[in-house]
Amino acid sequence: MGNQTTQSSSTCCYLQVVAPAKPVITATVSAANQADGTAPASWIAINGTSLSNSARPWSMAEATATTGLPTSLDGVSVQVNKTSAPMFRR
């Protein structure tokens, strides 16, 4: 038997990893009337781009016992004065 040369072909894959866009907050306003400014014990609206990678309703399993609303959705959370704030997506 003579010398045998085996050639193998390998498949090369290219993977492009795209980092998530950095969140940009364009406004923090009263959720009641979209007016500038916020007040204690009121709802605020945070407007901007790339604030989350998903847009979905939340489930009751994600709600907290204290507020009945989630404080984190798909890795996104909001803190006001270092305290987790309940979140509601409209």
URNOR-V690663 format. One record per helix or strand. SS is the DSSP state (A for helix, B for strand). FROM is the first residue (numbers start at 0). TO is the last residue. If there is no record, write none. Layout:
SS/FROM/TO  SS/FROM/TO
This chain:
B/23/29  B/35/35  B/43/48  A/59/61  B/71/72  B/75/76  B/78/79  B/82/83
